[in-house]
Amino acid sequence: MRPARWGRSTHLLIGAGVLVVVVLTVAALLANGGSNRGAEARAATPAPVSVKPAVVPVSNDAPKPTPAGLAAVLSKPLSNHDLGAFTGRVTDALTGDQLWEQGSTLPMQPASTNKLLTTGAALLTLDPEARQTTTVVAADQTRQPGLVVLVGGGDPTLSSAATGQETLYRNAARISDLAAQVRSSGIQVTAIQVDASAFSGPSLAPGWNPADIAGGDVAPIEAVMVDGGRTQPLTPESVRSTTPALDAGRSLAGALNVDPKAVTMATAPVRGGKQIASVQSAPLMDRLNEMMNHSDNVMAECIAREVAMAVGRPATFSDAVQAVTGRLAAAGVDLTGAVLMDDSGLSVDDRLTAKTLDDVIGTAAGTSHPAMRPLLDVLPIAGGSGTLSNRFLDTQSDDAAGWLRAKTGSLTGVNTLAGIVTDVSGRVLTFALMSNNAGPTGRTAIDAVAATLRSCGCER
């Protein structure tokens, strides 16, 4: 269930929809009941029940947890040694008051909670309906007959799937549509160049492990690619390509029956020529929803570059980081201690504080920057969606299922969570929890801390 947007003055209870199952029973009838048996059965049938699941508003007068009460109930889950080095912060979403903190200004590895910053900056900067465009341009056919150029606009969701086939990314643009438009132009294509010049600088960020490409976590960030750089288009965990832009050109070649050996990378941005084909990505909000729920690193880096280009900066790792943090700083987010190499959180050199992450969530929940409120809509739901679909389902933390939404972060020895939860008293809280150097049960340990925020009822 997706909560409606809320501000500090009006909060909504995030709950799991409860379906009422009516079991129909018929009383045992006497053997000699005769013609009355049907009437008795009908009389025993309950009236139909209407199911009306809803997002229910909570009162602004719901009791607020006290710092002492929170500290007391959190002491038990925080005693788990598998949390390793742990920091965190809990804030009242209505007032913005800090209710609890532990080392919240200490920079820690954020892992994919870094995507909260990317999402917040994108919402502050870009139109929610913004789309990325991929084009094909025909070279001067008198000088270079048969040559077309595939020009990337930064859409990594472009699909290699044939028309009518399923795509990995919802409502993705298709290579097959580009090919159909090219054929309609009448040009007999014999060679394809790929122009990926919309992005510049290194294609891998500092702190990335090249093994993560084979591991399926990321691909080199290039301005044109298909299926997020996956070598198996419909497999989310697929090995990624080391040459995603070139692969996109080869995919177009295959759709046009062109020899893949005739596909090359352009050595300079395309100049002139006639555009003969164009496709667009899904709107920004759709892409943010997929990026956050599935923690897609490639999508995060490409969306951050959209932010950079929108504010007049080059589409590089460092410029995208500066653009994202600059937009958030202007919105009042405290970025003290932030050191970022990327906008996905994959770099082991990234550092953020729990205060920064909680500030991002608090700003989205507040009234000062309503453009950021959809950030709350794209957070995974505990026990229900995205990277939290199989979490908060054990007996120690299942009370939070359906009541908590958060962005997850996971690297070796790193577990992080930042989001929003409605406690049992009906108070909405924001939180950021960061565990580095975690032990083998670190993930369930941090879930237990978060679940305690739902169940504590600690207003005394």
SULWO-V659409 format. One record per residue. SS is DSSP state (@ for helix, = for strand, . for the rest). D_FIRST is the distance of its C-alpha to the first C-alpha in Angstrom with 1 decimal. Layout:
SS|D_FIRST / SS|D_FIRST
//
This chain:
.|0.0 / .|3.8 / .|6.4 / .|9.5 / .|12.6 / .|14.8 / =|18.4 / .|20.7 / .|21.6 / =|18.3 / .|15.5 / =|12.2 / =|11.1 / .|8.1 / .|7.8 / .|6.9 / .|7.2 / .|11.0 / .|12.9 / .|16.5 / .|19.0 / .|22.3 / .|25.3 / .|28.3 / .|31.7 / .|35.1 / .|38.0 / .|40.9 / .|43.6 / .|47.3 / .|49.3 / .|51.4 / .|48.6 / .|49.8 / .|48.3 / @|46.2 / @|43.8 / @|41.6 / @|41.4 / @|40.6 / @|37.7 / @|36.3 / @|36.7 / .|34.8 / .|31.7 / .|28.9 / .|27.5 / .|24.3 / .|21.1 / .|18.5 / .|14.8 / .|12.8 / .|9.3 / .|8.5 / .|7.9 / =|11.4 / =|13.9 / .|16.0 / .|19.7 / .|21.5 / .|24.1 / .|22.2 / .|24.7 / .|24.7 / .|25.5 / .|29.0 / @|30.2 / @|32.4 / @|29.8 / @|27.4 / @|30.4 / @|31.4 / @|28.3 / @|27.6 / @|31.2 / @|30.7 / @|27.9 / @|29.7 / .|32.9 / .|31.6 / @|34.1 / @|31.9 / @|30.0 / .|33.1 / =|33.4 / =|30.5 / =|29.5 / =|26.6 / =|25.7 / =|23.5 / =|23.3 / =|22.3 / .|19.8 / .|21.5 / .|25.1 / .|25.0 / .|27.3 / =|27.6 / =|27.2 / =|28.2 / =|29.4 / =|31.3 / .|33.0 / .|30.4 / .|32.9 / .|34.0 / .|33.1 / =|31.4 / .|30.1 / .|26.5 / @|25.8 / @|22.6 / @|21.3 / @|23.9 / @|21.4 / @|19.9 / @|23.2 / @|23.3 / @|19.9 / @|21.0 / @|24.4 / @|23.2 / @|21.1 / @|24.2 / @|26.6 / .|25.3 / .|24.1 / .|20.4 / .|22.0 / .|24.6 / .|25.7 / .|28.2 / =|31.2 / =|33.3 / =|36.8 / =|39.9 / =|43.2 / =|46.6 / .|49.4 / .|52.8 / .|53.8 / .|57.5 / .|57.4 / .|54.6 / .|54.3 / .|51.3 / =|49.4 / =|45.8 / =|43.5 / =|39.8 / =|38.5 / .|35.3 / .|33.2 / .|30.8 / =|28.2 / .|27.7 / .|25.3 / .|28.2 / =|28.4 / .|31.5 / .|30.1 / .|32.3 / .|31.4 / .|29.2 / .|28.2 / .|24.8 / .|24.1 / .|22.4 / .|20.7 / .|18.8 / .|21.1 / .|23.8 / .|27.3 / =|29.9 / @|33.4 / @|34.4 / @|33.8 / @|36.0 / @|38.6 / @|38.7 / @|39.4 / @|42.0 / @|43.7 / @|43.8 / @|45.6 / .|48.6 / .|49.0 / .|50.1 / .|48.2 / .|50.2 / =|48.7 / =|45.4 / =|45.0 / =|41.7 / =|41.3 / .|38.8 / .|40.4 / .|37.3 / .|36.6 / .|39.4 / .|40.4 / .|39.6 / .|36.9 / .|36.2 / .|35.4 / .|37.5 / .|36.2 / .|34.7 / .|36.1 / .|37.4 / @|36.5 / @|32.8 / @|33.5 / @|34.7 / .|31.9 / .|29.3 / .|27.8 / .|29.3 / .|31.9 / .|34.4 / .|32.8 / .|34.6 / .|34.0 / =|33.8 / .|32.4 / .|30.7 / @|27.6 / @|27.3 / @|30.8 / =|30.1 / .|33.1 / .|30.9 / .|28.7 / .|26.0 / .|25.9 / .|23.5 / .|25.9 / .|29.0 / .|32.1 / =|32.2 / .|35.3 / .|37.7 / .|38.6 / @|35.4 / @|37.1 / @|40.0 / @|37.8 / @|36.1 / @|39.6 / @|40.5 / @|37.5 / @|38.7 / @|42.2 / @|41.2 / @|39.6 / .|42.9 / .|45.2 / .|46.6 / .|48.0 / @|45.5 / @|48.6 / @|48.9 / =|45.7 / =|46.3 / =|44.7 / .|46.0 / .|48.2 / .|47.5 / .|44.9 / .|45.6 / .|47.8 / .|48.5 / .|48.1 / =|46.2 / =|42.5 / =|42.2 / =|38.5 / =|35.1 / =|31.5 / =|28.4 / .|25.2 / .|21.7 / .|20.8 / @|20.2 / @|16.5 / @|16.0 / @|18.3 / @|16.9 / @|13.5 / @|15.5 / @|17.9 / @|15.6 / @|13.4 / @|16.7 / .|19.0 / .|21.3 / @|24.6 / @|26.3 / @|23.7 / @|23.6 / @|27.4 / @|27.6 / @|25.2 / @|27.2 / @|30.3 / @|28.8 / @|28.7 / @|32.2 / @|33.6 / @|32.1 / .|34.0 / .|37.1 / .|37.2 / .|37.9 / .|35.2 / .|36.1 / @|34.4 / @|36.2 / @|35.8 / @|32.0 / @|31.8 / @|34.0 / @|32.0 / @|28.6 / @|30.2 / @|32.2 / @|29.4 / @|27.6 / @|30.9 / @|31.5 / .|28.2 / .|29.5 / .|27.8 / .|30.4 / .|31.3 / .|34.3 / .|35.0 / .|32.8 / =|34.5 / .|32.6 / .|33.9 / .|30.8 / .|27.4 / .|25.4 / .|26.7 / .|28.6 / .|31.9 / .|33.4 / .|35.1 / .|32.1 / =|32.0 / =|29.6 / .|29.4 / @|26.6 / @|27.5 / @|26.9 / @|23.4 / @|22.5 / @|24.1 / @|21.9 / @|18.7 / @|20.6 / @|21.7 / @|18.2 / @|17.3 / .|20.6 / .|22.4 / .|25.1 / .|23.4 / @|20.6 / @|20.7 / @|19.1 / .|16.0 / @|13.9 / @|14.6 / @|11.9 / @|9.3 / .|10.8 / .|11.0 / =|10.1 / =|8.0 / .|10.8 / .|11.4 / .|8.5 / .|9.2 / @|12.3 / @|15.1 / @|13.4 / .|12.5 / .|15.8 / .|16.2 / .|16.0 / .|16.7 / .|20.4 / .|22.0 / .|22.7 / .|19.2 / @|16.8 / @|16.4 / @|14.1 / .|11.6 / .|8.1 / .|10.0 / =|11.2 / =|10.4 / =|13.7 / =|15.9 / =|18.2 / =|21.9 / =|24.3 / =|28.0 / .|30.9 / .|31.2 / =|28.3 / =|24.9 / =|22.8 / =|19.5 / =|18.5 / =|15.5 / =|14.2 / =|13.8 / =|14.1 / .|17.2 / .|18.3 / .|20.3 / .|17.4 / .|18.6 / =|16.5 / =|18.2 / =|18.4 / =|20.1 / =|21.9 / =|23.5 / =|26.0 / =|28.1 / =|31.0 / .|33.7 / .|31.4 / .|32.6 / .|31.5 / .|28.7 / @|27.6 / @|24.0 / @|23.4 / @|25.5 / @|23.4 / @|20.2 / @|22.3 / @|23.0 / @|19.4 / @|18.5 / @|21.5 / @|20.0 / @|17.3 / @|20.0 / .|23.1 / .|23.5 / .|26.3 / .|27.4 / .|31.0
//
